[in-house]
Amino acid sequence: MRDPLLAGAQTTAGCDSFATFVTRVRAQIEGRLALWLDERVQAAMMLGAEVGCVADALRQLTMRGGKRMRPVLLAAAYEGCAGDGGSASVVQAGVALELFQSYLLTHDDWMDGDDVRRGGPSVPAVMRERFGQHADEMSVLAGDLAAAWSKRALFETALPATRILRAAEELARVEEEVVQGQVLDVAGQARSSAAVEAVHSLKTASYSVRGPVVMGAHLAGATNDQLAALIAFAEPLGVAFQLRDDLLGIFGDAAIMGKCAGSDLRKGKYSAVLVGNDATNGPVDRVFGHADASDDDVRSAIASLEASGARARIEARIRELALASCAALEGAKVTAEGRALLASAAEALTQRPS
């Protein structure tokens, strides 16, 4: 199976160096995560089997796959702002981002009732098996523990304290925005394209793109001009990234994605594909929110959405956002290597197949 973080960047000049960079950062993150989490789980075990179980469930989730996209973006921004020592200097901050992701995934799976994550049992599923009637409480606490670990890992980064503080301030801002976006998402009030993009900006754009990029810049000691340009690059890119996810959730190739086509329709998820679209009746109504909808009905709904122009509309919006992101990057005062890395990352995130 193609690497989703690299497959979208195959047309970008210098792709080989981007692939090498991604491979290096991933290896650095995987190695540090394994050691760091082993220490945390061992310490938790000393407090009792229950604490150890929660900690180990988080370790399993964190180490079981993941694109490590956020550490890659953080490291690319760090190198773009001429950070000392290159990506090796911000591995610990990348670990913090992966633990932050585990926190969000744990709470998402608890809220959505999902039993599988990254090809294995979700943390709430493990909590249900181990703690029975107290599974809900333990799932919340597991997410909270991952959030605490994320902060601890960031503060262990071996860089000047003032830079770490600025990065921590950005992470705190990201957490606030993700929670606010989740409130809007759970309330289900985003029924227009503008409202959906506002939620995307608070949730995915903040913690998947802007947060990592800004944190990397802060850790490198970026100037205000560099930060402004990188924020202008990251914010539209983050929304475009989530819009691509919205498309994949309905039109994605099941063989590549590892899940059924039209999965978002069966879940009843109001994505950018559906809001403000005339095809949200008839074939779509027969499957929207119906987990047991037949494959034939799902295919009919997908065809209806395609014919309505929904897919073309979102593709056009992704291109518009990607162009805005690229324009901001062109004006950024960053290193040539950092610019190439960030440009390749942007193409990968907006053109990925899964």
C-alpha positions as a Markdown table, in Angstrom:
| # | Residue | x | y | z |
|---|---|---|---|---|
| 1 | Met | 0.0 | 0.0 | 0.0 |
| 2 | Arg | 1.3 | 3.5 | -0.9 |
| 3 | Asp | 2.4 | 5.8 | 1.9 |
| 4 | Pro | -0.5 | 8.3 | 2.2 |
| 5 | Leu | 1.8 | 11.1 | 3.3 |
| 6 | Leu | 4.2 | 10.6 | 0.4 |
| 7 | Ala | 1.8 | 9.5 | -2.4 |
| 8 | Gly | 0.3 | 13.0 | -2.8 |
| 9 | Ala | 3.7 | 14.6 | -3.3 |
| 10 | Gln | 4.9 | 12.6 | -6.2 |
| 11 | Thr | 4.8 | 15.5 | -8.7 |
| 12 | Thr | 6.6 | 17.9 | -6.4 |
| 13 | Ala | 10.2 | 18.8 | -7.3 |
| 14 | Gly | 12.6 | 17.4 | -4.7 |
| 15 | Cys | 10.2 | 14.6 | -3.7 |
| 16 | Asp | 13.1 | 12.2 | -3.0 |
| 17 | Ser | 14.4 | 14.6 | -0.4 |
| 18 | Phe | 11.0 | 15.0 | 1.2 |
| 19 | Ala | 10.6 | 11.2 | 1.3 |
| 20 | Thr | 14.0 | 11.0 | 3.0 |
| 21 | Phe | 13.1 | 13.7 | 5.5 |
| 22 | Val | 9.8 | 12.0 | 6.3 |
| 23 | Thr | 11.5 | 8.7 | 6.8 |
| 24 | Arg | 14.1 | 10.2 | 9.1 |
| 25 | Val | 11.7 | 12.1 | 11.2 |
| 26 | Arg | 9.4 | 9.1 | 11.6 |
| 27 | Ala | 12.4 | 6.9 | 12.7 |
| 28 | Gln | 13.4 | 9.6 | 15.2 |
| 29 | Ile | 9.9 | 9.8 | 16.6 |
| 30 | Glu | 9.3 | 6.1 | 16.8 |
| 31 | Gly | 12.5 | 5.5 | 18.6 |
| 32 | Arg | 12.0 | 8.2 | 21.2 |
| 33 | Leu | 8.3 | 7.3 | 21.7 |
| 34 | Ala | 9.1 | 3.7 | 22.4 |
| 35 | Leu | 11.6 | 4.6 | 25.1 |
| 36 | Trp | 9.6 | 7.4 | 26.6 |
| 37 | Leu | 6.4 | 5.4 | 26.8 |
| 38 | Asp | 8.1 | 2.4 | 28.3 |
| 39 | Glu | 9.4 | 4.6 | 31.1 |
| 40 | Arg | 5.9 | 6.0 | 31.7 |
| 41 | Val | 4.2 | 2.6 | 31.7 |
| 42 | Gln | 6.8 | 1.2 | 34.1 |
| 43 | Ala | 6.2 | 4.1 | 36.5 |
| 44 | Ala | 2.4 | 3.7 | 36.2 |
| 45 | Met | 2.7 | 0.0 | 37.0 |
| 46 | Met | 4.4 | 0.9 | 40.3 |
| 47 | Leu | 1.2 | 2.7 | 41.3 |
| 48 | Gly | -1.0 | -0.3 | 40.7 |
| 49 | Ala | -2.3 | -2.6 | 38.0 |
| 50 | Glu | -5.2 | -0.3 | 37.2 |
| 51 | Val | -3.0 | 2.7 | 36.5 |
| 52 | Gly | -0.7 | 0.5 | 34.6 |
| 53 | Cys | -3.5 | -0.8 | 32.4 |
| 54 | Val | -4.6 | 2.7 | 31.4 |
| 55 | Ala | -1.0 | 3.7 | 30.7 |
| 56 | Asp | -0.3 | 0.6 | 28.6 |
| 57 | Ala | -3.5 | 1.1 | 26.6 |
| 58 | Leu | -2.2 | 4.5 | 25.6 |
| 59 | Arg | 1.2 | 3.1 | 24.7 |
| 60 | Gln | -0.4 | 0.5 | 22.5 |
| 61 | Leu | -2.5 | 3.1 | 20.7 |
| 62 | Thr | 0.4 | 5.5 | 20.2 |
| 63 | Met | 2.8 | 2.9 | 18.9 |
| 64 | Arg | 0.3 | 1.2 | 16.6 |
| 65 | Gly | 0.8 | 3.1 | 13.4 |
| 66 | Gly | 0.0 | 6.7 | 12.6 |
| 67 | Lys | 1.5 | 8.8 | 9.8 |
| 68 | Arg | 3.5 | 11.0 | 12.3 |
| 69 | Met | 2.4 | 13.8 | 10.0 |
| 70 | Arg | 2.4 | 16.4 | 12.8 |
| 71 | Pro | 6.0 | 15.9 | 13.9 |
| 72 | Val | 7.0 | 16.1 | 10.2 |
| 73 | Leu | 5.3 | 19.5 | 9.9 |
| 74 | Leu | 6.9 | 20.7 | 13.1 |
| 75 | Ala | 10.4 | 19.6 | 12.0 |
| 76 | Ala | 9.9 | 21.1 | 8.6 |
| 77 | Ala | 9.0 | 24.5 | 10.1 |
| 78 | Tyr | 11.9 | 24.2 | 12.5 |
| 79 | Glu | 14.3 | 23.7 | 9.7 |
| 80 | Gly | 12.6 | 26.4 | 7.6 |
| 81 | Cys | 13.3 | 28.9 | 10.4 |
| 82 | Ala | 17.0 | 27.7 | 10.6 |
| 83 | Gly | 16.6 | 25.9 | 13.9 |
| 84 | Asp | 19.9 | 24.6 | 15.3 |
| 85 | Gly | 20.6 | 20.9 | 14.9 |
| 86 | Gly | 17.7 | 20.2 | 12.5 |
| 87 | Ser | 15.0 | 17.7 | 13.1 |
| 88 | Ala | 16.9 | 15.9 | 15.8 |
| 89 | Ser | 16.6 | 18.9 | 18.1 |
| 90 | Val | 12.8 | 18.8 | 18.1 |
| 91 | Val | 12.1 | 15.0 | 18.4 |
| 92 | Gln | 10.8 | 15.4 | 21.9 |
| 93 | Ala | 8.3 | 18.1 | 20.8 |
| 94 | Gly | 7.2 | 15.7 | 18.1 |
| 95 | Val | 6.6 | 13.1 | 20.8 |
| 96 | Ala | 4.4 | 15.6 | 22.5 |
| 97 | Leu | 2.3 | 16.1 | 19.4 |
| 98 | Glu | 1.9 | 12.3 | 19.0 |
| 99 | Leu | 0.7 | 12.0 | 22.7 |
| 100 | Phe | -1.6 | 15.0 | 22.1 |
| 101 | Gln | -3.1 | 13.1 | 19.2 |
| 102 | Ser | -3.5 | 10.0 | 21.4 |
| 103 | Tyr | -5.5 | 12.1 | 23.9 |
| 104 | Leu | -7.8 | 13.4 | 21.1 |
| 105 | Leu | -8.3 | 9.9 | 19.6 |
| 106 | Thr | -9.1 | 8.4 | 22.9 |
| 107 | His | -11.8 | 11.0 | 23.7 |
| 108 | Asp | -13.1 | 10.8 | 20.1 |
| 109 | Asp | -13.5 | 7.1 | 20.2 |
| 110 | Trp | -15.2 | 7.3 | 23.6 |
| 111 | Met | -17.7 | 9.9 | 22.3 |
| 112 | Asp | -18.3 | 8.1 | 19.0 |
| 113 | Gly | -18.4 | 4.6 | 20.5 |
| 114 | Asp | -15.7 | 3.3 | 18.2 |
| 115 | Asp | -14.1 | 0.0 | 19.2 |
| 116 | Val | -11.3 | -0.1 | 16.6 |
| 117 | Arg | -8.5 | 2.4 | 16.0 |
| 118 | Arg | -5.4 | 1.9 | 13.9 |
| 119 | Gly | -6.2 | -1.8 | 13.3 |
| 120 | Gly | -6.5 | -2.7 | 17.0 |
| 121 | Pro | -8.8 | -2.1 | 19.9 |
| 122 | Ser | -9.5 | 1.5 | 20.8 |
| 123 | Val | -8.6 | 2.7 | 24.2 |
| 124 | Pro | -12.3 | 2.8 | 25.3 |
| 125 | Ala | -12.7 | -0.8 | 24.1 |
| 126 | Val | -9.7 | -1.8 | 26.3 |
| 127 | Met | -11.2 | 0.1 | 29.2 |
| 128 | Arg | -14.5 | -1.7 | 28.8 |
| 129 | Glu | -12.8 | -5.1 | 28.8 |
| 130 | Arg | -10.8 | -4.3 | 31.9 |
| 131 | Phe | -13.1 | -2.1 | 34.0 |
| 132 | Gly | -16.6 | -3.0 | 32.9 |
| 133 | Gln | -19.1 | -0.5 | 34.4 |
| 134 | His | -16.4 | 2.1 | 35.0 |
| 135 | Ala | -15.2 | 2.1 | 31.4 |
| 136 | Asp | -16.6 | 5.5 | 30.7 |
| 137 | Glu | -14.8 | 7.1 | 33.6 |
| 138 | Met | -11.6 | 5.3 | 32.7 |
| 139 | Ser | -11.8 | 6.3 | 29.0 |
| 140 | Val | -12.0 | 10.0 | 30.0 |
| 141 | Leu | -9.1 | 9.6 | 32.5 |
| 142 | Ala | -7.0 | 7.8 | 29.8 |
| 143 | Gly | -7.4 | 10.7 | 27.5 |
| 144 | Asp | -6.6 | 13.1 | 30.3 |
| 145 | Leu | -3.4 | 11.1 | 31.1 |
| 146 | Ala | -2.3 | 11.3 | 27.5 |
| 147 | Ala | -2.9 | 15.1 | 27.5 |
| 148 | Ala | -0.7 | 15.4 | 30.7 |
| 149 | Trp | 2.0 | 13.3 | 29.0 |
| 150 | Ser | 1.9 | 15.6 | 26.0 |
| 151 | Lys | 2.7 | 18.6 | 28.2 |
| 152 | Arg | 5.4 | 16.7 | 30.1 |
| 153 | Ala | 7.1 | 15.6 | 26.9 |
| 154 | Leu | 7.1 | 19.1 | 25.5 |
| 155 | Phe | 8.7 | 20.6 | 28.6 |
| 156 | Glu | 11.5 | 18.0 | 28.3 |
| 157 | Thr | 12.6 | 19.4 | 25.0 |
| 158 | Ala | 16.3 | 20.4 | 25.2 |
| 159 | Leu | 15.9 | 24.0 | 23.8 |
| 160 | Pro | 15.9 | 27.4 | 25.4 |
| 161 | Ala | 13.1 | 27.8 | 27.9 |
| 162 | Thr | 11.6 | 30.9 | 26.3 |
| 163 | Arg | 11.1 | 29.0 | 23.0 |
| 164 | Ile | 9.5 | 26.0 | 24.8 |
| 165 | Leu | 7.2 | 28.4 | 26.6 |
| 166 | Arg | 6.0 | 29.9 | 23.3 |
| 167 | Ala | 5.5 | 26.4 | 21.8 |
| 168 | Ala | 3.5 | 25.4 | 24.9 |
| 169 | Glu | 1.4 | 28.5 | 24.6 |
| 170 | Glu | 0.5 | 27.5 | 21.1 |
| 171 | Leu | -0.3 | 23.9 | 22.2 |
| 172 | Ala | -2.6 | 25.3 | 24.9 |
| 173 | Arg | -4.3 | 27.5 | 22.2 |
| 174 | Val | -4.7 | 24.4 | 20.0 |
| 175 | Glu | -6.3 | 22.4 | 22.8 |
| 176 | Glu | -8.8 | 25.2 | 23.5 |
| 177 | Glu | -9.8 | 25.5 | 19.9 |
| 178 | Val | -10.1 | 21.7 | 19.4 |
| 179 | Val | -12.5 | 21.5 | 22.4 |
| 180 | Gln | -14.5 | 24.4 | 21.1 |
| 181 | Gly | -14.7 | 22.9 | 17.7 |
| 182 | Gln | -15.7 | 19.5 | 19.1 |
| 183 | Val | -18.6 | 21.3 | 21.0 |
| 184 | Leu | -19.9 | 22.7 | 17.7 |
| 185 | Asp | -19.4 | 19.3 | 16.0 |
| 186 | Val | -21.2 | 17.3 | 18.7 |
| 187 | Ala | -24.0 | 19.8 | 18.8 |
| 188 | Gly | -24.4 | 19.2 | 15.0 |
| 189 | Gln | -25.2 | 22.8 | 14.1 |
| 190 | Ala | -22.8 | 23.1 | 11.2 |
| 191 | Arg | -25.2 | 22.9 | 8.3 |
| 192 | Ser | -23.6 | 25.4 | 5.9 |
| 193 | Ser | -20.3 | 25.3 | 4.0 |
| 194 | Ala | -19.0 | 28.3 | 6.0 |
| 195 | Ala | -20.1 | 26.7 | 9.3 |
| 196 | Val | -18.4 | 23.4 | 8.4 |
| 197 | Glu | -15.2 | 25.2 | 7.5 |
| 198 | Ala | -15.3 | 27.1 | 10.8 |
| 199 | Val | -15.4 | 23.8 | 12.7 |
| 200 | His | -12.6 | 22.4 | 10.5 |
| 201 | Ser | -10.5 | 25.5 | 11.3 |
| 202 | Leu | -11.0 | 25.0 | 15.0 |
| 203 | Lys | -10.4 | 21.3 | 15.0 |
| 204 | Thr | -8.3 | 19.7 | 12.3 |
| 205 | Ala | -6.6 | 22.9 | 11.0 |
| 206 | Ser | -5.4 | 23.9 | 14.4 |
| 207 | Tyr | -4.0 | 20.7 | 15.8 |
| 208 | Ser | -3.0 | 19.0 | 12.5 |
| 209 | Val | -1.3 | 21.8 | 10.7 |
| 210 | Arg | -1.2 | 25.3 | 12.2 |
| 211 | Gly | -0.2 | 24.1 | 15.7 |
| 212 | Pro | 2.7 | 21.9 | 14.6 |
| 213 | Val | 4.0 | 24.5 | 12.1 |
| 214 | Val | 3.8 | 27.4 | 14.7 |
| 215 | Met | 5.3 | 25.2 | 17.4 |
| 216 | Gly | 8.2 | 24.3 | 15.1 |
| 217 | Ala | 8.7 | 28.0 | 14.3 |
| 218 | His | 8.7 | 29.0 | 17.9 |
| 219 | Leu | 11.2 | 26.3 | 18.9 |
| 220 | Ala | 13.5 | 27.7 | 16.2 |
| 221 | Gly | 13.2 | 31.2 | 17.5 |
| 222 | Ala | 11.3 | 32.5 | 14.5 |
| 223 | Thr | 10.7 | 36.2 | 13.9 |
| 224 | Asn | 7.3 | 37.8 | 13.9 |
| 225 | Asp | 7.4 | 38.1 | 10.1 |
| 226 | Gln | 8.2 | 34.4 | 9.8 |
| 227 | Leu | 5.4 | 33.4 | 12.2 |
| 228 | Ala | 2.8 | 35.5 | 10.4 |
| 229 | Ala | 3.7 | 34.0 | 7.0 |
| 230 | Leu | 3.7 | 30.5 | 8.3 |
| 231 | Ile | 0.3 | 31.0 | 10.0 |
| 232 | Ala | -1.0 | 32.3 | 6.7 |
| 233 | Phe | 0.4 | 29.2 | 5.0 |
| 234 | Ala | -0.9 | 26.7 | 7.6 |
| 235 | Glu | -4.5 | 27.9 | 8.2 |
| 236 | Pro | -5.9 | 27.4 | 4.7 |
| 237 | Leu | -3.8 | 24.2 | 4.4 |
| 238 | Gly | -5.4 | 22.8 | 7.5 |
| 239 | Val | -8.9 | 23.4 | 6.2 |
| 240 | Ala | -8.0 | 21.9 | 2.8 |
| 241 | Phe | -6.6 | 18.8 | 4.5 |
| 242 | Gln | -9.9 | 18.2 | 6.3 |
| 243 | Leu | -11.9 | 18.9 | 3.2 |
| 244 | Arg | -9.9 | 16.2 | 1.5 |
| 245 | Asp | -10.8 | 13.9 | 4.4 |
| 246 | Asp | -14.5 | 14.8 | 3.9 |
| 247 | Leu | -14.2 | 13.7 | 0.2 |
| 248 | Leu | -12.4 | 10.5 | 1.1 |
| 249 | Gly | -15.0 | 9.6 | 3.7 |
| 250 | Ile | -17.5 | 9.3 | 0.9 |
| 251 | Phe | -15.7 | 8.9 | -2.4 |
| 252 | Gly | -12.5 | 7.3 | -1.2 |
| 253 | Asp | -11.1 | 4.0 | -2.6 |
| 254 | Ala | -12.0 | 1.4 | 0.0 |
| 255 | Ala | -9.0 | -0.8 | -1.0 |
| 256 | Ile | -6.6 | 2.1 | -0.2 |
| 257 | Met | -8.4 | 3.5 | 2.8 |
| 258 | Gly | -9.0 | 0.2 | 4.5 |
| 259 | Lys | -12.7 | 1.0 | 5.2 |
| 260 | Cys | -15.9 | 0.9 | 3.3 |
| 261 | Ala | -16.7 | 3.6 | 0.7 |
| 262 | Gly | -19.4 | 5.9 | 1.9 |
| 263 | Ser | -18.6 | 5.3 | 5.6 |
| 264 | Asp | -19.5 | 8.9 | 6.5 |
| 265 | Leu | -22.9 | 8.4 | 4.9 |
| 266 | Arg | -23.7 | 5.4 | 7.1 |
| 267 | Lys | -22.5 | 7.3 | 10.2 |
| 268 | Gly | -24.7 | 10.2 | 9.4 |
| 269 | Lys | -21.8 | 12.6 | 9.4 |
| 270 | Tyr | -22.6 | 16.1 | 8.1 |
| 271 | Ser | -19.4 | 16.8 | 6.1 |
| 272 | Ala | -18.7 | 19.6 | 3.6 |
| 273 | Val | -19.8 | 17.2 | 0.8 |
| 274 | Leu | -23.4 | 17.2 | 2.1 |
| 275 | Val | -24.1 | 20.6 | 3.5 |
| 276 | Gly | -25.9 | 23.0 | 1.2 |
| 277 | Asn | -26.2 | 20.2 | -1.4 |
| 278 | Asp | -29.4 | 19.4 | -3.3 |
| 279 | Ala | -28.6 | 15.7 | -3.3 |
| 280 | Thr | -29.3 | 15.4 | 0.4 |
| 281 | Asn | -32.6 | 13.6 | -0.2 |
| 282 | Gly | -33.7 | 10.6 | -2.2 |
| 283 | Pro | -30.8 | 8.2 | -2.5 |
| 284 | Val | -28.8 | 10.0 | 0.2 |
| 285 | Asp | -31.7 | 10.0 | 2.7 |
| 286 | Arg | -31.9 | 6.2 | 2.3 |
| 287 | Val | -28.4 | 5.6 | 3.7 |
| 288 | Phe | -27.6 | 8.7 | 5.8 |
| 289 | Gly | -27.3 | 7.7 | 9.4 |
| 290 | His | -28.3 | 4.1 | 8.6 |
| 291 | Ala | -25.4 | 1.8 | 9.6 |
| 292 | Asp | -27.2 | -1.2 | 8.0 |
| 293 | Ala | -27.7 | 0.5 | 4.6 |
| 294 | Ser | -27.0 | -1.9 | 1.7 |
| 295 | Asp | -23.9 | -1.6 | -0.4 |
| 296 | Asp | -26.2 | -1.0 | -3.5 |
| 297 | Asp | -28.0 | 1.9 | -1.7 |
| 298 | Val | -24.6 | 3.4 | -0.7 |
| 299 | Arg | -23.3 | 3.2 | -4.2 |
| 300 | Ser | -26.5 | 4.9 | -5.5 |
| 301 | Ala | -26.1 | 7.7 | -2.9 |
| 302 | Ile | -22.5 | 8.2 | -3.9 |
| 303 | Ala | -23.4 | 8.4 | -7.6 |
| 304 | Ser | -26.2 | 10.9 | -6.7 |
| 305 | Leu | -23.7 | 13.1 | -4.9 |
| 306 | Glu | -21.2 | 12.9 | -7.7 |
| 307 | Ala | -23.9 | 13.9 | -10.3 |
| 308 | Ser | -24.9 | 16.8 | -8.2 |
| 309 | Gly | -21.5 | 18.4 | -8.5 |
| 310 | Ala | -20.7 | 18.0 | -4.8 |
| 311 | Arg | -17.3 | 16.4 | -5.4 |
| 312 | Ala | -16.3 | 19.0 | -8.0 |
| 313 | Arg | -17.3 | 21.8 | -5.7 |
| 314 | Ile | -15.1 | 20.5 | -2.8 |
| 315 | Glu | -12.2 | 19.8 | -5.2 |
| 316 | Ala | -12.4 | 23.4 | -6.4 |
| 317 | Arg | -12.4 | 24.7 | -2.8 |
| 318 | Ile | -9.4 | 22.5 | -1.9 |
| 319 | Arg | -7.5 | 24.0 | -4.9 |
| 320 | Glu | -8.4 | 27.5 | -3.9 |
| 321 | Leu | -7.2 | 27.0 | -0.3 |
| 322 | Ala | -4.0 | 25.2 | -1.5 |
| 323 | Leu | -3.2 | 28.2 | -3.8 |
| 324 | Ala | -3.6 | 30.6 | -0.9 |
| 325 | Ser | -1.4 | 28.4 | 1.2 |
| 326 | Cys | 1.3 | 28.2 | -1.4 |
| 327 | Ala | 1.2 | 32.0 | -2.0 |
| 328 | Ala | 1.8 | 32.6 | 1.7 |
| 329 | Leu | 4.7 | 30.2 | 1.7 |
| 330 | Glu | 6.3 | 31.9 | -1.3 |
| 331 | Gly | 6.3 | 35.1 | 0.6 |
| 332 | Ala | 7.8 | 33.6 | 3.8 |
| 333 | Lys | 11.3 | 34.4 | 4.7 |
| 334 | Val | 12.4 | 30.8 | 5.4 |
| 335 | Thr | 15.3 | 28.6 | 4.2 |
| 336 | Ala | 15.1 | 27.1 | 0.7 |
| 337 | Glu | 15.2 | 23.6 | 2.2 |
| 338 | Gly | 12.4 | 24.4 | 4.6 |
| 339 | Arg | 10.3 | 26.0 | 1.8 |
| 340 | Ala | 10.7 | 22.9 | -0.3 |
| 341 | Leu | 9.8 | 20.6 | 2.6 |
| 342 | Leu | 6.7 | 22.6 | 3.5 |
| 343 | Ala | 5.6 | 22.8 | -0.1 |
| 344 | Ser | 5.9 | 19.0 | -0.5 |
| 345 | Ala | 4.0 | 18.5 | 2.7 |
| 346 | Ala | 1.2 | 20.8 | 1.5 |
| 347 | Glu | 0.8 | 18.8 | -1.7 |
| 348 | Ala | 0.9 | 15.5 | 0.2 |
| 349 | Leu | -1.8 | 16.6 | 2.6 |
| 350 | Thr | -4.2 | 18.0 | 0.0 |
| 351 | Gln | -3.7 | 15.2 | -2.6 |
| 352 | Arg | -3.4 | 12.1 | -0.4 |
| 353 | Pro | -5.3 | 9.0 | -1.3 |
| 354 | Ser | -6.2 | 8.0 | 2.3 |
